[in-house]
Amino acid sequence: MIVDRLDEPPADLERRTGWAIKPEGACRDDVCVPLPSPFDVRDLAERLGMALVHDEEHGLWALGPESGGRALATAELPEIVLPDRGGQELSLRSLRGTKLFMIAWASW
């Protein structure tokens, strides 16, 4: 989307991306990504993983779509089942409420 100002949210941001600017930040459905104040499109682009390019000659900016983004869809841990030291399956969800320290290692 074409943007001519960086200090205010683009008028059609929600219609084109689904993200709305609210007091708590950029929000889509139940997900909100905090934004610093005052508003700056550069912060929005960085926080949501959107490309932002500047056409200096015409004084315009182009805000691209999300590309992998940094917004979490949920804060809930997906179901993960791993073998324990004895080879038995262990669901990480079964450890809910206890402190857990995981170490991951790969030989490559």
C-alpha positions, 0 to 999 in steps of 0.5 A: 500500500502507498503511504505519503505520511509516516506519522499516522496510520494509513487510512485503509490499513485495516481493510488491506491487512486486517491490522487496526491501530488501537491504543494497545498497538496494532491489533488483528482479531485477538492478537495485539502487537505493542507500538511505541508512541508517537505512531510511526509507520517504520515501527509498524513495519518493523514490528509486523515484519512488513517491507517498507521502501521509500521513493524519495523523488515522489515523497512516497513510501510503499508498505508491503505485506507481512513476511514471516512477521513477529506477531504471535498467533497465540501464546499457547504451547503446541502439543509437543511429545518427546521421548524421555531417557527411557524411551517412553513418550512424554507430553510437555503439556503434562508438566504444566505448572512445573519449571522446565529446562530444555536443552536442544542439540544437533550434531550438524 
